[in-house]
Amino acid sequence: MHRFTGAGRGRAAGRPATTHRDYLDRLAKIDPSIEVRRGERFVDDGTVVTSAGVSAGIDMALHLVARYDGAESAEFTRAGIQYEAPEPVPGSGA
């Protein structure tokens, strides 16, 4: 499956990661060294960032905007796409 391409190639080996709740067990089976994080919308491990689904991917993207361009830019982006996060996005200042 395409969502596990990086995991299957070892990019997530030994790292924390998440994915859609329906595929968490499959992710763990692909590489037992992956620290599968259940219940987290996204996981940022520096150079590898994973998300748990579509809206969680938006949270992840806003987190990355905040990381690279600041909380004000992340809030501007969030407002521009009319997205209401289910909880504050870490690093966005929201």
C-alpha positions in Angstrom: 0.0 0.0 0.0 1.3 3.5 -0.9 0.8 4.9 2.6 3.5 2.5 3.9 6.1 3.0 1.2 8.5 4.8 3.5 8.0 2.3 6.3 8.6 -0.6 3.9 11.9 1.0 2.8 13.1 1.5 6.4 12.5 5.2 6.7 10.5 4.8 9.9 12.7 2.1 11.4 13.4 2.7 15.1 11.2 5.9 15.0 7.8 6.8 16.4 5.1 7.0 13.8 1.4 6.9 13.3 -1.1 6.3 10.5 -4.9 5.9 10.0 -6.4 3.9 12.9 -7.5 1.2 10.5 -3.8 0.5 9.6 -1.9 0.8 12.9 -1.6 -3.0 13.3 -0.4 -3.4 9.7 2.2 -0.7 10.2 3.5 -2.5 13.3 3.8 -5.7 11.3 5.7 -4.1 8.5 8.5 -3.2 10.8 8.4 -4.1 14.5 11.0 -1.5 15.3 8.6 1.3 14.6 7.1 2.8 17.7 3.5 2.9 16.6 1.8 5.8 18.3 -1.9 5.1 18.7 -4.3 8.0 19.4 -1.9 10.7 18.1 -3.0 12.9 15.2 0.5 13.3 14.0 4.0 12.5 15.1 7.0 14.7 14.4 10.4 12.9 14.8 12.5 15.6 13.2 13.1 14.5 9.6 10.1 12.0 9.5 6.6 13.4 10.2 3.6 11.1 9.9 -0.2 11.7 10.3 -3.2 9.6 11.2 -5.6 10.6 8.4 -6.9 13.4 6.3 -7.8 16.0 8.9 -4.8 14.9 11.0 -2.7 15.6 7.9 -4.0 19.2 7.9 -2.9 19.4 11.6 0.5 18.0 10.6 0.8 20.5 7.7 -0.1 23.5 10.0 2.5 22.2 12.5 5.1 22.2 9.7 4.1 25.7 8.6 4.6 26.9 12.2 7.9 25.1 12.4 9.3 26.7 9.2 7.4 30.0 9.0 6.1 30.7 12.5 2.9 30.5 14.5 1.4 33.6 12.9 1.8 32.1 9.4 0.2 28.8 10.6 -2.7 30.7 12.0 -3.1 32.7 8.8 -3.0 29.5 6.8 -5.6 27.8 9.1 -7.9 30.8 8.8 -7.4 30.9 5.0 -8.5 27.3 4.6 -11.4 27.7 7.1 -10.1 24.8 9.2 -11.1 24.4 12.8 -8.7 22.0 14.5 -10.3 19.6 17.0 -7.7 20.8 19.5 -4.9 23.4 19.3 -2.3 22.5 16.8 1.1 22.2 18.7 3.4 24.9 17.5 0.8 27.0 15.8 0.1 29.3 18.6 -3.6 28.5 18.4 
